[in-house]
Amino acid sequence: MQVNVLYFAWVRERIGHGSETVETSAATVADLMAELVAKGPEYEAAFADKSALRAALDQTLVDMDAPLGSAREVAFFPPMTGG
């Protein structure tokens, strides 16, 4: 399945780009993250502290164990703060 992956804030900075389309066989967001980490050191750095990351499927916040299902977009970003 193809999915558009978006990276925000320091996740984007560590990876070096804001989005990409990936071919994945991942069943969950966590599985997708593991596939991305295997792509290289920049991904390892971005996903090193999984507790400092949030994810959204098709613009809906989800837990890392959420199934990808038929999602077209997965976004990774640090926790949001108010202000």
N, C-alpha and C positions, 0 to 999 in steps of 0.2 A: 504494500500500500504506500502511496505517496502522501506526505504530509508537509505542510509549510511550517517551519520552525522559526519563531521569532525570539530574539534575545534583546534584553533591555538593561540599561544602566551598566554596572560593572561586569555583568555577564557578557554583554556585547563587547565591552572594552577588552576583556581577556581573550575572547574568541577571535576578535578582529573583524567581525561583520555583524550586521543586525538581523539578517534572515538568510535562510536557505531552504531549498526543497530537498527532502531526503526520502529515500526508499527505505522502508522499515518493515520488519516482521514483528515488532514489539507489540505485546498485548496490553501493557500498562505504560503510564507516564514514566515510572521508574525504569522499566525495561528500555524505553526509548533513551533515557538519560544514560544508561549503561552502554548502549550502542554508540551514543555520541562521544562518551569518554574514550572509547576505543579508537576514535578517529585521530587522536594526537594529544600532545602535551598542553596545547592551548585549551582544549576541551576539559582535560583533566584538571587544569587550574580553575576553570570556570565552575566546575561541578564538584570541587574538592570538599566543600562544606555544604552538604545537601540540606542541612537544617536551616541554612541561610537563604534557601531558595523557595520560591512559590511557583506554581504552574497554573495555566489556564488552558482549557480546551474550548476552542471556538468562542473565546472571550468570556468563559465562565470559570471562576476559580474552582480548582479541584485539588484533592489530595494526590500525593505521588503514586498511590496504589490504584488510582482511578483507571478504568479500562479506556484505551484509546477509541475503541468502537469505530465509528465512521467519521471521527473528527477530521477536519480539513486543516486545522491550525492548532499548533501547540506553542504557547509562549512561556518563557522562563524569565524570572525577574526576582530581585531581592524583595523582602517584605516592604510594604508600603507604610509610610508614616504620615501622620496628620500634620496640619500646620495652618 
